[in-house]
C-alpha cells in the first residue's frame, strides 16, 4: 500500500494541534499512537504497544485499522534493540514498511512532560510510565538500553530519520511546542502540501 503523506499523532498536549489543519481534507492519512486516538476520531490506523493499558476506542469503523503487531517491520530494519523500544519509533518503522510514505509528520512526540495546571502530562491525564514508574517512557528506554550514551535518544530517533530518507521518505516535527526533544526539522503540513502541488 502506498500512502504519500502520514501524520503520526502521540498523546501529549500538542496533539490538540491536529485541529489547526485539515489533514484529511488535504489527503493525509492519520496514524494514532497509543492514547493519541483521543485527539482525533477520524484516524486511519491505531498503533498500540503490546502492553498498552490505556483507554481504547469504544468503536472502530470499517475504514480504521488497529495495529498490534510490528515486530516483523522492526526486524526488517535491524531489530527491536536497534530500532528502539518507544512506541513512537515502532509506529514509524511499521508505517515505513507497510504504507511506503513520502512524508511523515510527527505531532506530539516532543517528549515534553511538563505538567499543566492540573498536574497532567498528557491529553488523558498523567502519563502511565510517569505515574507507575516515576519516569517517562523515552527516558526509561534510554536508561535501560542506552548503555550510558547521553545522546541515545537523539541517536535512535535520527536513525529512523536516516532510514526513512534512504527509503525516499522525509520526516518532520509538526508540533509548535518549542520545548521539544524530538530531533526532526520543524515543518508545517500546509507548506508540504503547497510544495507537492507546485
Buried (B, 14 or more C-beta within 10 A) or exposed (E): EEBBBBBBBBBBBBBBBBEBBEBBEBEBBBBBBBBBBBBBEEBBBBBBBEEBEBEEBEEEEEEBBEBEEBEEBBBEBEEBEEBBBBBBBBBBBBBBBBBBBBBBBBBBBBBBBEEEEEEEBBBBBBBBBBEEEEBBBBBBBBEEBBEEEEEBBBBBBBBBBEBBEEEEBBBBBBBEBEEBBBBBEEBBBEEBBEEEEE
